Amino acid sequence: TTQETKSDETNGHYTLETYTLNGKPALTQNIDFNYKSIHSNEREIVVVGRECCKIYKYNGFVKYNGEYKQGINEFFPTKRRNHYIMITNKETQMIHKK
């Protein structure tokens, strides 16, 4: 699956759009915060902001919505199911979400 983001400059929000490998729309999801990176794998999409992170399933379900006051430099999925790496200003953590 491929993905594309676009800005909606009228309200400061973003729209995340995913497509099948055949080019057909698969998911349209509003992003209600300023993000700095997006990562994906075959199961989910991780949207990372300065202090927040949301993990979306390809069906639109929000699997995780977390805030980290210490700030997030990066948060991305690993090859292992439900395992992520989070890098903050102070540390690097392996996180397991159920």
N, C-alpha and C positions, 0 to 999 in steps of 0.2 A: 504494500500500500504506500502511496506517496502522499505528501501533505503540502499545504500551502497556507500562508497566513496573509491577511490583508488588514490594513488599518481602516477603521471607520472614523474619520477625523471629526465628524459632527458631534460625537459624544465621548471620544477618547477611549473607546473599547475596541477590542479586536475580535475578529471572527476566524476561528480555526476551521479549515476545510480539509477533509481527507477524501482521497479518491482510490478506487480499485486500480489494479494494474491495467485494466481495460479502459481507464479514464472516466469511469462512471462515478458520480458523487456517492460517498459512503457515509460521511458524517459532517455536520455543520454544528459547531459549538462556539458559543460566545465566551470570550475570555474577559473577565471583569477587573483585571489588574494589569499593570505594566509588567510585561515579561522580559527577561533578558536572554533566555535560551529555551529551545524545545528539543526534546529527544524522543525517539520512538523505537519500538521494536515490533515484532509481529503481534504482540498482545495488547500494547497500551501506548499512550502518549504522555510524556512528562513535560509539564509547563512550569518553568522556574522563574520566580521573581526575586527581588532583593531579599525579602523576608518571608516569602511564601512559596509553596509548591503545591500543584494539583496534578493528580494522576487520573487520566481519563481512559476508560476502556473504549474500544472502537465502536461500541453501541451507544456511547454517550454517558454511561454510568460514571459518576465521580467515585473512583476507588479510594482516593486519599485527598484530603485538603488540610494542609498543615502550615503553621506559622512558626518561624524560628527567629526570635528577636536578636540573636547573635549575628544574623545575616547569613545568607547562603551565597556562596560563590558558584557552586555547581551541585546538581542533584541529577543523577542519571541511572537508568536501569542497568543491571549486569546480565550476563547470560543465564544466571540462575533465576528461576521463577520467584517473584516477590522479594527479590534482593536488590538493593540500591546502594549507591555510594553517594554520600553527602559530604561536600567540602565546605566548611565555614571558614571564617577568618582565624579561628582558633584550632580547628582539628579536622581530621578526616574520619568519617564513620561508615561502617557497613551497617545498613539498616535492613531489617527483615519485616515486611508488612504481611499480614495474613489476609 
